[in-house]
Amino acid sequence: MQVFRAILSEGNVIFGEYRDLLKRDFPRNLIEDRFVSLVPTQLARLLASPSAVAHLRSAVAVFVGGGPLDSSIALAARQAKLPVAPTYGTTETAGMVTLLSPEHFLSGRDGAGSALPGNDLDFDEGVLRIRSSSLCLGYHDRDFGNGSWFQTADLGFWDEHGSLRIEGRMDRLINTGGVKVDPAKIERVILDTGMVEKCFVTGVPDSDWGRRLVAFCEPASTNQEDINHALRNQLSGPSLPKLLVAVDRLPLDEMGKPDPRAISIALDGAC
């Protein structure tokens, strides 16, 4: 998709490893006056490197998609004065359909911005749907006619600035004890305690609950008893994590997706 966009816009595209930006001798001319594309996890790791931050400052904009931008990462990016541009898009729409400009991001606005030309977005009972001129023709078992609406699995809303806010996914819902729980909402409650820097909630197989809620928190020095005490005042029943695990790094891969092997290792270490 990147190649086709470059051809159609009479531009060009360079593929590389985001880790290359960590190198002091990285040839900065490769990203000067260009757009860089990252996911939140990659941006978070680059923010820890002064060399990478210096390289990213030379870009026109740093597109960040693939998931909502955590408030702590956004704050660090603003403090580093990076031209971050949060986006939202799907594979079915050939990439981004909304964009928050670097100017608005640096001024303190959140979310993934407003709809780009050629795209219409609205919500059906809180679930985002999209009508786009770049929408794919369909799946192997379903055609998308001209002007069709594509329903995503994302839950969200428009904020007071008209910026798209994604607050969870239908396919992330965890059925625990016969109740469907949104892990994104639990993550926000944990982060709002101010006791952790990062958090990831998932469900693991359990003979009694079906899926047992586990909350992984950074850093490893996190006081688990204090967090559990704070959560009992805000969460109850199925929504209260059955286990809280403090880790050096969340069990996610470089794309910010759950890493089953890392989850297993972290759970073994907590037992």
Buried (B, 14 or more C-beta within 10 A) or exposed (E): EEEEBEEEEEEEBEEEEBBBBBEEEBEBEBBEEBBBBBBBBBBBBBBEBEBBBBBBBBBBBBBBBBBBBBEBBBEBBBEBEBBBBBBBBBEBBBBBBBBBBBEBBBEEBBBBBBBBEEBEBEBEEEBBBBBBEBBEEEEEEEEBEEEBBBEBEBBBEBEEEEBBBBBBBBEBBBEBBEEEBBBBBBBBBBBEBEBBBBBBBBBBEBEEBBBBBBBBBBEEEBEBEEBBEBBEEEBEEBBBBBBBBBBEBBBBEEEBEBBEEBBEEBBEEBE
